[in-house]
Amino acid sequence: MTKAMIGGTASRVELRSLSDDELLSRFRVLPAGSDERAAVCGLLVERHEKLVRSCVRQYRGSPEPVEDLMQVGYVGLLKAINNYDPAFGSGLSAYAAPCVSGEIKRHFRDKRWQVHVRRSAQELVLGLRKATEDLTQELGRHPDDSELIARLGVSSEDLLEARLAEMVFSAYSLDAPLSDRDDPSQLGDVLGGDDPGMDHTVDMEAVATHWDELPEREQRILVMRFYGNLTQAEIGAKLGISQMHVSRLLARALSHLRNRLLDEAQPRYTPAPGHGQGSTGVIKDLYEQP
């Protein structure tokens, strides 16, 4: 990648004889897109490959391939090369190191997480990996929670959050096998589907909460209409009232239940004396009424 960029107006030997600051000074005055500017940039990238690899090394326990992280690190290095002014600062390496590490952290934060995780938790996950690796080398065994908490300076709740966050870093494919046996079942085979009865149960419970607010006659009308599938005329004949009266009572009862479900601030239905308990089979048309 980098060696192929070296060439152009200045010779390879001439460029290699220059210090980083001299190369950067030359880089800043060369026109964008020129071969020599590209060659200078390529040489600076080649010189600081070890710096990029050093920044990547602390993430080698992640599922991201090292070469992919190296490419991300090179992006950070190129940003440093473009922004660093040798007239200020203490050298390109000192300036570039946080740029490279920051670019890698942004990659993990913005590109790799399968679900949204708070930034503080993401950073703690990275710190947890490094602390685990360092303590394992120091102690000769896997560290326990108290040792990790002491090293990171966090609470047990923060440690638990970091571990939960790390679990969602990578998603499992629904086609992943459940075992290594021949013709194994896949993860998707054991996942349940949506149960339409669950929503229906929730709706019925919501109606039942306000069911007793209706007078007994309105309850009977709703039951006969939606459970008995009777027409308004048939209901009127059973109750000794007109079909038009049934229509008004039905509309009033449905409107009350709908308003109560959508807005708890709605006034209560004034129940008639002696109203009783009835069935709850009316949710079907609550939101279909005009």
Backbone torsions as a table, in degrees:
resi	resn	phi	psi	omega
1	MET	NA	-51.1	-171.7
2	THR	-85.5	-38.6	-175.6
3	LYS	-66.6	-32.6	-179.2
4	ALA	-67.7	-18.5	-177.1
5	MET	-85.3	-14.4	-175.4
6	ILE	-82.8	123.5	-176.8
7	GLY	160.2	-158.2	174.9
8	GLY	93.3	-145.6	-173.8
9	THR	-62.9	-51.2	179.5
10	ALA	-83.1	148.3	180.0
11	SER	-78.6	160.8	177.8
12	ARG	-57.8	-45.1	-178.3
13	VAL	-62.6	-43.0	-179.1
14	GLU	-62.1	-44.4	-179.1
15	LEU	-65.4	-40.8	-177.4
16	ARG	-68.6	-21.9	-179.1
17	SER	-79.9	-10.6	-177.5
18	LEU	-88.1	150.1	175.8
19	SER	-77.7	171.0	178.2
20	ASP	-59.2	-45.2	-178.1
21	ASP	-63.7	-38.2	178.3
22	GLU	-67.4	-40.1	177.0
23	LEU	-64.4	-41.5	-179.8
24	LEU	-66.2	-39.9	177.2
25	SER	-62.3	-40.6	178.3
26	ARG	-68.4	-39.8	-179.2
27	PHE	-60.0	-39.0	-174.5
28	ARG	-70.8	-25.1	-176.4
29	VAL	-99.4	-12.9	-179.7
30	LEU	-75.9	143.8	-179.7
31	PRO	-66.4	143.4	178.6
32	ALA	-61.5	137.2	178.9
33	GLY	89.1	-5.4	-179.9
34	SER	-75.3	153.4	-179.3
35	ASP	-65.0	-38.4	-177.5
36	GLU	-68.7	-38.1	178.0
37	ARG	-62.8	-41.5	177.5
38	ALA	-64.9	-36.9	179.9
39	ALA	-67.0	-42.1	177.9
40	VAL	-62.2	-45.4	179.1
41	CYS	-61.5	-43.0	179.7
42	GLY	-62.0	-37.8	179.4
43	LEU	-69.4	-39.5	178.0
44	LEU	-63.8	-39.8	177.6
45	VAL	-64.2	-42.3	-179.7
46	GLU	-63.9	-39.6	-179.1
47	ARG	-65.9	-30.9	-173.7
48	HIS	-107.0	21.3	176.6
49	GLU	-62.1	-39.1	180.0
50	LYS	-63.8	-34.7	178.2
51	LEU	-63.8	-44.5	178.8
52	VAL	-62.5	-44.3	-179.2
53	ARG	-64.3	-34.9	178.0
54	SER	-65.9	-39.2	178.3
55	CYS	-68.6	-33.2	-178.5
56	VAL	-75.4	-28.3	-171.7
57	ARG	-58.9	-35.2	-178.3
58	GLN	-70.1	-10.7	179.2
59	TYR	-107.2	13.3	-175.1
60	ARG	-68.6	-13.8	176.0
61	GLY	-83.9	-1.9	-179.6
62	SER	-83.7	162.7	179.1
63	PRO	-74.2	-5.7	-179.6
64	GLU	-77.0	131.7	179.2
65	PRO	-59.7	143.5	-178.2
66	VAL	-59.6	-42.0	-178.0
67	GLU	-64.4	-34.5	176.4
68	ASP	-65.7	-41.0	178.8
69	LEU	-68.3	-32.3	176.3
70	MET	-62.8	-41.2	178.5
71	GLN	-63.6	-40.4	176.7
72	VAL	-63.4	-42.5	178.5
73	GLY	-61.7	-38.0	177.7
74	TYR	-62.8	-33.8	176.9
75	VAL	-61.6	-44.7	177.0
76	GLY	-62.2	-39.5	179.1
77	LEU	-64.7	-42.2	178.6
78	LEU	-63.2	-37.8	176.4
79	LYS	-63.1	-40.0	178.9
80	ALA	-64.6	-42.9	179.8
81	ILE	-61.8	-39.9	-178.4
82	ASN	-73.2	-28.6	-173.6
83	ASN	-100.5	-20.6	-174.2
84	TYR	-76.9	133.5	176.3
85	ASP	-110.0	115.0	-177.0
86	PRO	-62.7	-15.9	178.3
87	ALA	-71.9	-17.7	179.2
88	PHE	-129.1	144.8	177.0
89	GLY	102.9	-179.8	-173.5
90	SER	-118.3	24.4	177.0
91	GLY	123.9	151.8	-177.4
92	LEU	-63.6	-40.2	-176.7
93	SER	-60.6	-45.1	180.0
94	ALA	-64.3	-35.7	-179.8
95	TYR	-76.3	-36.4	-172.7
96	ALA	-77.5	-30.6	-175.2
97	ALA	-55.5	-52.2	178.1
98	PRO	-67.0	-28.0	177.0
99	CYS	-65.8	-43.7	179.9
100	VAL	-66.9	-48.1	179.6
101	SER	-61.4	-40.7	179.1
102	GLY	-63.5	-38.6	178.8
103	GLU	-65.9	-39.1	178.2
104	ILE	-66.7	-42.4	178.4
105	LYS	-62.6	-40.9	177.7
106	ARG	-63.6	-36.4	178.3
107	HIS	-61.3	-45.7	178.7
108	PHE	-66.7	-40.1	-176.8
109	ARG	-68.3	-41.3	-170.8
110	ASP	-100.2	-23.2	-171.0
111	LYS	-112.2	-29.6	-167.8
112	ARG	-98.9	-24.7	-176.0
113	TRP	-73.0	133.0	-177.2
114	GLN	-80.0	-24.9	175.1
115	VAL	-133.8	165.2	-178.1
116	HIS	-70.3	127.7	177.5
117	VAL	-130.5	137.4	-179.5
118	ARG	-56.3	144.9	-176.3
119	ARG	-59.1	-40.0	-179.6
120	SER	-61.6	-37.7	178.6
121	ALA	-69.8	-38.2	177.7
122	GLN	-60.9	-45.5	-179.0
123	GLU	-67.3	-34.6	178.5
124	LEU	-68.0	-33.8	176.3
125	VAL	-59.8	-44.9	179.4
126	LEU	-64.5	-41.5	177.9
127	GLY	-65.0	-36.1	179.3
128	LEU	-64.8	-41.1	178.7
129	ARG	-61.5	-45.5	-178.1
130	LYS	-67.5	-42.6	-179.9
131	ALA	-63.6	-39.5	178.8
132	THR	-62.7	-43.6	-179.9
133	GLU	-65.9	-44.5	-178.2
134	ASP	-65.3	-44.3	-178.5
135	LEU	-68.6	-33.9	177.7
136	THR	-62.3	-40.4	178.2
137	GLN	-69.7	-39.4	-177.8
138	GLU	-71.3	-40.4	-173.7
139	LEU	-93.2	-18.2	-176.8
140	GLY	75.4	16.8	177.8
141	ARG	-158.0	171.0	178.6
142	HIS	-73.8	130.8	-177.3
143	PRO	-71.1	150.2	176.0
144	ASP	-89.3	176.8	-173.9
145	ASP	-61.4	-41.8	-177.8
146	SER	-62.1	-37.0	179.3
147	GLU	-70.3	-38.6	177.2
148	LEU	-67.3	-40.6	179.4
149	ILE	-62.6	-42.4	179.1
150	ALA	-65.5	-40.8	-179.0
151	ARG	-68.1	-41.1	-176.5
152	LEU	-84.7	-20.8	-177.7
153	GLY	69.7	38.5	-178.1
154	VAL	-123.3	172.3	177.7
155	SER	-87.9	168.9	178.0
156	SER	-65.3	-33.1	177.1
157	GLU	-65.3	-40.1	178.1
158	ASP	-64.4	-39.6	179.5
159	LEU	-64.1	-42.4	178.5
160	LEU	-63.6	-41.4	179.2
161	GLU	-62.5	-40.0	178.9
162	ALA	-63.4	-40.5	-180.0
163	ARG	-68.2	-38.0	176.5
164	LEU	-66.9	-38.3	179.0
165	ALA	-64.7	-38.1	-179.1
166	GLU	-65.8	-26.6	-179.5
167	MET	-67.2	-26.0	-178.4
168	VAL	-99.6	8.7	179.3
169	PHE	-64.0	-40.4	179.7
170	SER	-124.5	135.8	179.2
171	ALA	-94.0	147.5	176.1
172	TYR	-89.3	140.8	177.2
173	SER	-72.6	143.4	176.1
174	LEU	-66.7	-16.6	178.1
175	ASP	-91.1	3.1	-179.2
176	ALA	-67.2	134.5	179.0
177	PRO	-70.1	148.6	179.2
178	LEU	-83.4	-17.9	178.8
179	SER	-154.3	177.4	-179.4
180	ASP	-98.5	15.7	178.3
181	ARG	-75.6	163.9	177.2
182	ASP	-64.4	137.9	179.3
183	ASP	50.1	57.0	-176.6
184	PRO	-76.4	160.3	173.4
185	SER	-72.0	155.0	179.3
186	GLN	-102.6	161.1	-178.7
187	LEU	-57.7	-40.0	-179.2
188	GLY	-63.3	-22.4	-178.2
189	ASP	-71.1	-23.3	-175.1
190	VAL	-104.2	4.0	178.3
191	LEU	-90.7	132.0	179.7
192	GLY	-75.3	157.2	177.0
193	GLY	-96.2	177.9	177.9
194	ASP	-68.2	135.4	178.6
195	ASP	-103.5	107.7	-178.8
196	PRO	-61.4	-24.0	179.4
197	GLY	-66.4	-24.1	179.8
198	MET	-65.6	-48.0	178.5
199	ASP	-61.9	-39.5	179.8
200	HIS	-63.0	-40.9	179.3
201	THR	-63.7	-43.5	178.4
202	VAL	-61.1	-43.5	179.2
203	ASP	-62.2	-43.0	-179.1
204	MET	-64.4	-38.5	177.9
205	GLU	-65.7	-35.9	178.5
206	ALA	-65.4	-42.4	177.9
207	VAL	-65.5	-41.8	-177.3
208	ALA	-60.6	-29.6	179.9
209	THR	-60.1	-34.8	-175.7
210	HIS	-111.1	6.4	-175.2
211	TRP	-62.1	-42.6	-176.4
212	ASP	-72.3	-6.1	174.7
213	GLU	-74.1	-18.2	-179.7
214	LEU	-84.8	145.3	172.6
215	PRO	-62.0	156.2	-177.4
216	GLU	-57.5	-38.5	-178.3
217	ARG	-63.8	-42.0	178.6
218	GLU	-65.3	-36.2	176.1
219	GLN	-61.5	-45.4	-180.0
220	ARG	-62.4	-39.8	179.5
221	ILE	-62.7	-44.8	-179.9
222	LEU	-64.4	-40.4	178.7
223	VAL	-64.2	-46.9	-179.9
224	MET	-64.8	-33.5	-177.7
225	ARG	-75.7	-44.6	-171.1
226	PHE	-101.1	-20.5	173.5
227	TYR	-101.7	-39.9	-179.6
228	GLY	-86.4	-11.3	-179.5
229	ASN	55.8	33.4	177.4
230	LEU	-83.7	150.4	175.0
231	THR	-77.2	167.2	179.5
232	GLN	-63.7	-34.1	178.6
233	ALA	-67.8	-40.3	178.9
234	GLU	-66.2	-38.7	178.2
235	ILE	-65.1	-42.6	178.7
236	GLY	-59.5	-40.0	180.0
237	ALA	-65.3	-38.1	-179.9
238	LYS	-69.7	-34.4	-176.6
239	LEU	-95.4	-7.8	-179.6
240	GLY	74.0	31.4	177.0
241	ILE	-129.3	167.4	-177.0
242	SER	-75.5	159.2	176.9
243	GLN	-61.6	-37.3	179.6
244	MET	-64.6	-38.7	177.7
245	HIS	-65.2	-40.8	176.3
246	VAL	-59.5	-44.1	-179.2
247	SER	-60.1	-43.1	179.7
248	ARG	-65.9	-44.6	-179.9
249	LEU	-64.5	-39.6	179.8
250	LEU	-64.1	-46.2	-179.6
251	ALA	-63.7	-40.7	-179.5
252	ARG	-64.6	-43.2	-178.8
253	ALA	-66.1	-45.1	179.3
254	LEU	-64.1	-40.0	178.9
255	SER	-63.2	-41.4	179.3
256	HIS	-63.6	-47.2	-179.5
257	LEU	-63.6	-41.8	179.8
258	ARG	-62.2	-44.8	179.7
259	ASN	-65.2	-37.5	179.5
260	ARG	-67.1	-36.0	179.7
261	LEU	-72.0	-33.7	-176.7
262	LEU	-89.4	-25.3	-175.6
263	ASP	-149.8	109.4	-178.2
264	GLU	-67.3	-14.1	-178.2
265	ALA	-80.6	-6.2	179.7
266	GLN	-62.9	143.1	178.6
267	PRO	-64.1	149.7	-179.5
268	ARG	-73.6	149.8	173.8
269	TYR	-69.6	131.3	179.3
270	THR	-77.8	109.1	-175.1
271	PRO	-74.2	147.8	174.7
272	ALA	-77.8	151.5	-180.0
273	PRO	-58.9	138.0	174.6
274	GLY	78.5	15.4	179.0
275	HIS	-69.1	147.8	-173.4
276	GLY	-120.9	-169.8	-178.5
277	GLN	-83.6	141.9	179.9
278	GLY	-137.1	-174.9	-180.0
279	SER	-79.7	168.7	-176.5
280	THR	-122.1	46.9	-175.7
281	GLY	-103.2	44.2	-172.9
282	VAL	-116.8	-3.7	-173.9
283	ILE	-62.6	-24.3	-174.3
284	LYS	-53.5	-43.0	-174.9
285	ASP	-106.2	10.6	-176.2
286	LEU	-61.7	-39.1	-176.9
287	TYR	-101.8	6.6	179.0
288	GLU	-99.8	-7.3	179.8
289	GLN	-76.4	144.9	179.9
290	PRO	-68.3	NA	NA
